[in-house]
Amino acid sequence: MSERAQPPPPETLPGLRATVRASRARRPARTTPEPLAEVDPVARVLVDTPLAHLDRTFDYAVPASLAEGAVAGARVKVRFAGKDLAGFVVSRVAASDHTGALSPLRKVVSSEPVLSPAVAHLAETLAERYAGTRADVLRLAVPPRHATTEKQPSPPEGRVTVDPAAAAEAWAAYPTAGAFLDHLGAGGAPRAVWSAAPGADWPRLLAHAAAVALGGGRGSVLVVPDRRDVVRLDAALTDVLGEGHHVVLTAGAGPARRYREFLAVSRGTRRVVVGTRAAAFAPVADLGLVAIWDDGDDLHAEPRAPYPHARETLLTRAVHEGAAALVGGFSRSVEAEQLLATGWAHELALPREVLRAAVTVSVTGDSDLALERDPLARASRLPRQAYDALGAGLARGPVLVQTPRQGYAASLACERCRTPARCDLCAGPLVVPRRAAPPTCRWCGTVADSWSCRACGHRGLRAPVVGERRTAEELGRAFPAVPVVASGGDHVVESVAARPAIVVATPGAEPVADGGYSAVLVLDTWLALARADLRTDEEALRRWLNAAGLVAPGGTVVAVGDPSHPALQALVRWDPDGHARRETEARAEAHLPPASRLATVTGPPGAVDDALTLLDLPPGAEVLGPVPVDDDAYRVVVRVLRASGPSLSRALGEVQRVRSARKLDAVRIQVDPVTL
């Protein structure tokens, strides 16, 4: 027989009753559940979480009080894993597949439908393509909310009158452009790779293409590498379309303006967008044209996970939304060449005879006569032929000098034994930032007044690599009556007038000259070709052609370098298409992109090994490495045939989900990185 529980002593009863009353007071009162929406009471929400294994939609009940605001594309708050998290309503449906009770939406943050169905589908595709999550893609696609701006109405859509003849005239030099524009204006989806001619006013040509699409009732997304290109294209669109028909989307515009322009696109009052890589996601209604300029520029590659490339984003949109695609530039990337080789796109280019008449390109020391006149033409940094070209060009207008390094003395070495000069504190390279400045470490900023060579003890320094400021100083002494302009680093000049001047600029910082440069001089080509990288020759030619493309019709381009190098030969012939074709063939033989697909897995050694163990590789896959990339991280490269690329992406995505679910150390996965 069990003992009965004894009652508490009488003196404890008051305290016990007080405890019970307090407990009942803390207990939430029972409330009647709020009725649900009468129509489509279930919201499918994509929750903003970085965890890969939770990258899917979750069903939530829609209370009647939130039914009107919880539209597809709206921002909401939901209860998730014990926390209130942000999310987007992807869709509303009548019923859920979930058998249990659904949690209700906590709050409609904004009823503005900022996530369009097309962009939601694009985010899903890119997340799978790059082995990432949709939440990460949407952080790139949808700008942060600005509540004050959201309450303001967007300006109404203005009417624009498009003259197809103007576009046809602007593109008349390109034989196949007429068919492209006719197809575009008729609502078709032509695809082209455009090799722009030297001196081409490419912003105006892109603006005319967007005008043709707009005349057919469709919008456009035009993506360029940087702010300076945005400014030029913005001005061209204003000139061709008039005020109030396009928007500019860039991160540097500020949160209020960026969100205001985004809303104008989302609400359909603007259908032409120009911007940098994030503009590739702009939710343009009735998208008819996507275009990217200079797709080989690494600024088009997103540095944040999942690292999508603007070119791939735009081409994916073209397929999903039935839009035309235009990939243009003075140079041609191997990826663009692959589009032609597979028949996905057609070529827009000038005939060879027109190109030869447009510009004259030469390399110093490229003939016996040149070497007789100047025996040091291949060894000197500024040989006689270069000085002659400068003098002749200055008689007609401004001259551009491109040098690959910024600063004054971009590299220092021992004057006696040529040993590179290093910082005693951190072993970083020493540089001279400006004239008369002491040697300074590029890494830690330490001033090395008392430097001496560790190899021979000598204290003298020389500058084997000269920056744009030192070059400008030297040319200013050689041409004392001519103004010299330096552009590079934190001092970039936007444009120069059409009068004699020497403009010294680093790649990407070249000012635009009114009417074009009379001559372009490319220095230190050996330095651009000395990079240890998969794209060394392609990138060097791209930089040279972008400078040479600023020349006026009939102008002269002179490069200082080895005339036998294939990249310089392509510059002389103005043959970016042939160079890209040869590069593509060479990479196919070496099983390198774009003929193959590859991915990198980077992280601590144990984490990389675990990821490879989990990775279900497609047949024929190769694993290269691991190799150290810094003190505590290693990298492996996984390479597959191009046809197996989607399988590799899915396998890498599954690895991310498994590791996320198991809470293992994170590894960085990049699919088709721009460079290794």
Secondary structure, DSSP 8 states (H G I E B T S, - for coil): ---------GGGHHHHHHHHHHHHHHS--------B-SS--EEEEEE----GGG-SEEEEE-BGGGTTT--TT-EEEEEETTEEEEEEEEEEES--S--S---B--EEEE----S-HHHHHHHHHHHHHTT--HHHHHHHHS----HHHHTS-----------HHHHHHHTTTSTTHHHHHHHHHTT---EEEEE--TT--HHHHHHHHHHHHHHTT-EEEEE-SSHHHHHHHHHHHHHHH-TTS-EEE-GGG-HHHHHHHHHHHHTTS--EEEESGGGGG---TTEEEEEEE-TTSGGGB-SSTT--BHHHHHHHHHHHHT-EEEEEESS--HHHHHHHHTTSSEEE---HHHHHHHEEEEETT-SHHHHHH-TTTTT-SS-HHHHHHHHHHHTTS-EEEE-S--SSEEEEEETTT--B-B-TTT--BEEB-STT---EETTT--B-TT---TTT----EEEEEE-HHHHHHHHHHHSTTS-EEEEBTTB---EE-SSS-EEEE-TT---EETT-EEEEEE--HHHHTT--STTHHHHHHHHHHHHHTTEEEEEEEEE-S-TTSHHHHHHHHT-HHHHHHHHHHHHHHTT-TTSEEEEEEEE-HHHHHHHHHH----TT-EEEEEEEEETTEEEEEEEEEGGGHHHHHHHHHHHHHHHHHTT----EEEES-S--
